[in-house]
Amino acid sequence: MAKKGDKRKLIGLISEESGERIYYTHKNTQNTPEKLSLKKYSPKLRRHVVFTETKKSLGRNEVKPRKK
């Protein structure tokens, strides 16, 4: 269980190409305030693709459009 003053948040990683959420990780929001973008393996596509950060609590597998 998370501590009260914990800076680490649980985030989900969504594939940019297939839109599936497979990976979850913790992120320290104080050290890295920007969104994570990692290259990971997608078993559905059977190759490495870019996964971007999203909230864990989203009920759908979509990437929200970025505000500019």
C-alpha positions in Angstrom: 0.0 0.0 0.0 1.3 3.5 -0.8 2.5 5.7 2.0 0.7 9.1 2.6 3.6 11.3 1.3 4.7 9.0 -1.5 5.8 10.8 -4.6 5.7 7.7 -6.8 2.6 7.2 -9.0 1.4 4.1 -10.8 1.1 4.7 -14.5 0.0 2.6 -17.5 1.9 2.4 -20.8 -0.2 2.4 -24.0 1.2 1.3 -27.4 1.1 4.1 -30.0 0.5 1.6 -32.9 -2.0 -0.9 -31.6 -3.5 1.1 -28.7 -3.2 -1.7 -26.2 -2.2 -1.2 -22.6 0.2 -4.0 -21.5 2.8 -2.5 -19.2 2.4 -0.7 -15.8 5.2 0.9 -13.9 5.9 3.4 -11.1 7.2 6.9 -11.8 8.5 9.5 -9.4 6.6 12.6 -10.5 9.1 15.0 -8.7 12.1 13.8 -10.8 10.3 13.3 -14.1 7.3 15.6 -14.5 7.0 15.0 -18.3 5.3 12.0 -19.9 7.3 8.8 -20.3 7.9 7.4 -23.7 9.6 4.0 -23.8 10.3 1.5 -26.5 9.0 -1.9 -25.4 8.0 -5.3 -27.0 4.4 -5.7 -28.1 3.4 -9.3 -28.3 0.4 -8.5 -30.5 2.6 -6.9 -33.2 5.6 -9.1 -32.4 8.1 -6.2 -32.4 9.3 -3.3 -30.4 7.1 -0.2 -30.5 6.9 3.1 -28.6 4.7 3.0 -25.5 3.5 6.3 -23.9 2.4 7.1 -20.4 -1.3 7.4 -19.4 -3.2 7.2 -16.1 -3.7 3.8 -14.8 -7.4 4.4 -13.9 -8.6 4.9 -17.5 -11.2 2.4 -18.5 -10.4 2.4 -22.2 -7.2 1.7 -24.2 -6.8 5.1 -25.9 -4.1 7.7 -25.9 -5.5 11.1 -24.9 -4.6 13.9 -27.3 -1.9 16.2 -26.0 -2.7 19.8 -25.2 -0.5 22.3 -27.1 
